[in-house]
């Protein structure tokens, strides 16, 4: 895979802040800034104030759960000079950009977006001078408007603006110069900026998912490593399926994917480099091996390995070498996940007689059980915020939930027959997991926010399992 095909650097997705008080007739001309200048401007809102930072670090779930949905309108972006591009006509792209932004805002669980379908077309002049009374009369709280222009070099200039309808004022504006193939990333970046600006939360839309694509009959499933955008777009298979792939995880810098592969019954842990398409072997064994996971600094890999029926957690350098065993209790220890600061590891173990959640120090010392709510618990993953641990609770059905690092405040977010293997959005506000249908056995990738009210399935070309949410792209 080429560098430009999936994870292009920010220099190719050049961001700009559109100049204040820009006359409507001059919007398109304003996009003629040199790419070198545009790339120096961050594509995210200014850093949070101390109060906002504290709110991010210590979220109140009650406030999140009871927050009133903000009604936001997203009409199709204006294409003042319609032109064809390799990605389609700019008029159609203007509508698609609005669709992506509206879908992103809906997925956050905090917004009730309308549009672009069912909304009237706006004029170019409205992009900087919205008709507030019109939108206010329709109960809209916030308004997103924008434009798209095709340059002489074939690149797209996309400008997006966020307005508060109640107070009739602009909240923020953002622009991008991108190749036609990257229009979706620009849309996600706009949604990220608006989401962060309104909520004070960190962004998560411009990110990618690694997962296991499953096909074939039940007794002979083909399991391939695949990647896609956070909304299911830009899907790509990474491995051929000749070897079974399992439990992928994006590296902290998003450039690599860690996964487990079984060839001829022998497990191997690989790191796949997304830019080059090459992979390298980290470790291999004839013993059953499970669930490799990154450390927060990307220098260490955790995994589980069973020897003579006893499964323990090991760590190994990302460069390979001799593994170090971290657990030694009789029983099955599986599924280590580091805390964001790298000082602790959460894992599952049956050392108490049933499958439960434990925490230990990063060197393996001081293991202690934290789940005491009845039933069994599996697949723990620490939130990137550090405030919660996502788990699978098994009590008849499999349900995805969260608990605090001390085991308190268990909250079940799903209620289906078999939901499991949660993975966190980069901002720690949304969880993805995979769901198995009771009758057909088909699996799919789903996500739910921390209220448990906003579920949706991501589109995949075949069945999907073992999702892993990567960090926000630069």
N, C-alpha and C positions, 0 to 999 in steps of 0.2 A: 504494500500500500504506500502511496506517495505521501509526503508530508502535508500536501495541500488538500488531500482528499477527505480527511476527517478532523484533524486537530490543528488548524491553521493558527499561526501566531497572531497576536494583536495587531501587528503591523499590517496585516491583510484585512483585519476588521477594524479599520481606523475610526475612532470615535471623535466627535466634536461637540462642543456646546454651542448651540446656535446663538448668535448675538442678540442681546436684549433689545427690545423696542424695534425689531426688524419690520419694516413695512411689508405688508402682504405681497405687494408686487415684486418685492426683492427677495422673497424666500428662496426661490430656486437659484438665483445668482449667488446667494450666500454660501452655497455648497461648494463653491469653487476653491476652497482653501487647499493649500498644498497638503498631501497625505502626511508628510513628515510632521507638520504642525498639528494635524488632527490627531495623530497617534499619541501626542503628548498629553492629551486631555483625557482624564479617566472616564470610563463608561459607566460609572456608578455614582450615586449621590455622595456628597461630602461625608466625612467621617462623623459618626454619631457623637452627640454631646455626651458628657458624663452621665446624665440622667438616662439618655437613651441606651448607652452602653450597659448600665446597670440593669435596665429593663430586659435587655437581650440576654444578659448572663443569668438573671434570676427571674425567669418568666413566671407569671401567675396563670396557671392553667384555667382557673375559674374565669378570669377576664377573657382569655382566648376563647373559651367555650361559649360564653354568653354574649360575645361581641355581636352587635347588630351588623348584618351584612350590608356593605356599602353598595349602593346601586350605581353602576358605572356604565356609561354609553361609549361604544367604540364603533363609530361609523367607518366605512371604507376609506382608506387613505386616498387622497387626491392625486391623480396623475395628470398634471397640467399639460404635458405634451406626450400623449400616449405613444409608445414605441415598443417594438418587439425586442425580446432578449432571449438568450438561450434558456432562461427559466420561464419564459412566457411573456405575454404582453404586460406592460407596466400597469395598465388599468386592472387587469386580473390580479397582478401581484399586490396592488393596493388593497384589494379586498382580502386577499389571503393573509397579508400582514395583520390586518385588523382581526381576522379570525384567530390567528395564532395568539395575539395579545389577549383577546377576550377569553380564549380557552385557558391560557396561563392564569389569568386573574381568577377565573372560576375554580381552577384546580387548587388555589391557595386556601379555599374554604372561607375566605373573608370578604369576598366580593360577589355581587350578583350582576354579572355583566349582561348587557343587551347589545346585539349587533354582531357583525355588520348587517346580517340579514334582518329585514324588517325595519331598518332605519333609513331615513331619507339620505340621499347623497348630499354631501356638503360641497361648498365652493372653495376655491383656493383662498379667497379672502377670509373665510371663516377659520382657517387654520390658526391665524393669529388674532382674530377678532370673533370669538364664538358668539352665537346667539343664546346668551344665558337664559333669557326669559322663556325661549322655546323649550330648552332642556329642563328648566326648573318646573315648567308646567307639566312635565312628564315624570316628575318625581326622581330625577337623576341627581345624585350627590356629586359624582366626579365625571369628567369628560376627557376622553383621549381622542385627539385628532392628529392628523399628520399628512405628509405628502411623500411621493416617490418620483424621482427624476432619473432618466437615463442619460449619462454623460457621453461626450464624444468618444471617450475611450471605452465605452461599453459598461463601465462601472455604474452602480446604482447609488444615488444619494437619497437617504431615507431620513426624514425629520419627524420626530414625534413629540407631542406636547400634552401635558397633563394640566387640567384646569379644575378648580373647585367651583362648582355651579352655585352653591349656596351663597358664597361670598364673592362670586363673580370675579375671580382672580386666577392668575397662572400660578401653578405650584412648581413646575420644573419643565425643562425642555431638553431634548437630547437629539443628536444626529449621528449618522454613520455613512461612510463611503465604503461600499463592499462590492465584491464581484457578484454577478447574478446568482451564482450557486450558494451564496452565503446570506441571502435575504432572510432566511428563517432565524439565523443567529442574531441578526439585527433586531428582528421582532422580539425574540426572547430577551435581548439586552434592554430593550425599551420596557418590556413588562417587568423585568427585574428592578430597573431603576424606579419605576412608578410604585411597585409593591413596597420597596424599601423606603421610599420617601413618605408614603402614606402610613405605613404600619410601624416603622422603626425597626423592622426585622431585616436580617441579612437575606440576600437574593438566593434563588435556587433554580430558576427556570433554564438558564443557559448552562446546562450540565448534561451528562450522558449516563446511560445505564448499560452495564454489562449483564448478560443473563445467559441461561442455558436454553437453547432452542431444541425442542424435542419433537421428533417425528417417528413414524413407523409403528408397528404393532406393539401391544402392551408388553409382550414377553421379549421383544428385541428392539428396544428404543434406540434411536440414533440421537446422541446428545452432542450438540455443537456449541462452541462459544460464539456469542453474537453481541453486537453493540447497537445502540440506537440513542436518539435524543431523548430527553426527559419526558417528552410527550408521545414517544413512539415513532417519530419520523426519522428519516435518514437511516433506515435499518441496514445492517451489513453483517453477514456471516463471516467469522474470523477463522474457524477451523473447519475441516472438511467432513468431520464425523467418523473418519476411519478409526480414531481413538476417542473413547468417551471422555468428555470434558465435564467438570463439576466445580461448583462453589467459586465462581470468579470474584475478584475484588479489585477495584481501581486503586492505583497508588495515590498517595497524598498529593503528588504533583500532576495527577491525571494522565501522565504519559505512558504508563505501563499498566498491564492487567495481570494479576496473580491468579493462577488457577491450578486445579488438580486434574491430571490426565491419567487414564488407565489404558495401557497398551499391553495386550497379552496377559491381562490380569495383574500387571505390576504397576503400582502407583508412582507417578512422578509429579513433582511440583515445578511448574514453569512460570517464568515472567515473560509476557508478550509485550514487545515494544510497539506501541500503536503507530508511531511515525514511520518506522522502517519496515514493519511487518515481520520482523525477526523475533525469535524467542530463544531463551536460554534456560538450561536446566539448573535448578537450584539444588534439588536433592532427589534421590530415588531410593526405594526400598522394596523388598518382597513382602514386607509387613503391611497390613491395612493402614491406610493413611487418610486423614480427614481434614477438611476445613482450614486451609491456609489463610492467614490474615496478616496484614501489614501492621507495623508499629507506626505511631503518628509521624515519626521523622523519616519513615521509609527505609530505615537501615536494617531492620530486623523483621523476620517472618515467624509468626506463631503457627504451629500446626499440631495435630494429634496423631499419634501412632500407637497401634495395638501390638503388643508382644506377648505371646502365650496367653491371650485372652484378657490381658490387662492393658487398658488404654490410658496413656498419659499425654500431657501437653509438653511440647518441646519448642525451643526457639533456635533459629539459625540465622546467620548473617545473610543479607541479600546477595552477597557475593559467594554464598555457599560455605563449605567447610564442615566442621564437626558440630552436630546439633547438641544443645544443652537441654537436659530434662528438667522441667520445672515442677512437676507433680510426681508423687510416688505412693499415694494412697491406694489400697486395693479397690478395684472397681473400674468404672469407665469415666474418664475425664475427657471432655470434648468441647471444642468451640470457643477458644479464647478470643476475646476482643479487648483491646487496650482502652483505658480511659484516655480522653483527649490530651492530658498532660503526660501520658506515658508512664505514670507511676503505679497503676493498678491494672489488673486483668480480671475480667468477668468471664466465667465459664460455666458449663453444666457438668454435673457429676452425680453418680448414683451411690456415692460412698455412704450415704445415710440410709440406703435401702430403696430409694426411689429417685427418679430423675429430678434434680433441683438445681437452683442457681447459686453459685458461690463467687466470692471475690477474693483475690489474693494480691499481694504485692508483686511488682513486676519481676522480682527475682524468685518468685514461687513461695515466699514466706507468708505466714499469717493467713492461711485460707480460712474463710468463714462463710457459712450459709446465710443467704438473705431471703430466700423464698419460703414462706410458711403459710401460704393462703389456701392450701388444699389443692389436690391435683398434682400433675407433673409439669415441669417447666423445661424448655429447651431453647436453642438457638439465640442466646442473648447477644445483643449488640449495643454498645455504649453510644449514646447520642453525641454528636459533635459539639454540642453545647455543654456536655458533662452533667446535665441535670437529671437525665432519665436513662433507663436501660430498656430497650425494646426486647420482648420475649415472645415465645410461643407457649401458650398455656394449653395443656392437654388434660381435659376432664370430660371424657366422652368425645366431644368435638375438639378440633384444633382451632384456637382463636389467638389473634395477635393482640398484644397489649403492651403497656408500659408500667414500670415501677421506678421508684427512686433508688439511688445507689445503696440505701440502707434497707431496701426491700419493702418499704412502706408505700401506700397509695397505689395499689394495683388497679389499673384501669384497663378494661377490655374494650378494644376499639372495633372489633369485627365480630360478626355473629353468623358464621357460615359453617359448613360441615368440616372443611379442612383448609384453614389458612395458616401459613407458616413461613419461617425464614425472613423476618423483617429486616429491612435495610433503610437507613435514614437519608432524608434529603440533606444537602449540605448545610442548611440552616437549622436543622433539628426540629422542624415544624410539620413535616409530612413523612409518612412511612410507606415504603413499597413492600410487597410480599407476594407470594404466589398462592393461588387458590386452586384446589383440585375439586372438580365437579363430582358429586356423589354417585351419579348413575353412569356417566360416560367415562370418568377417570381423566378427562381432559384437564390440562393445567393452563393457567393464564396469569399474567402479571397484573396486579392491582395496586392501587394506592389509596391511602386514607389519611386525613389530617387528624390532629390531636383531639378534635371534638368527637371523632368517630361518626360524624354525620355525613361527611363528604367522601364517598367512595367512587372510584371510577376504574374501569379496566383499560389498560394500554393496548393498542392494536399491535399484534405481532403476526407475521406470516404463518407461523406454526405454533404449537403449544410452547409455553415458556415456564421456566422455573428458576430458582436460585438467583433472584435479581440482586444487583449490587450497584448502588447509586454512587456515581463519582462526584468529585468536587466541581465547583463552578469553574468554567473555562475562563482563562484570562482574556 
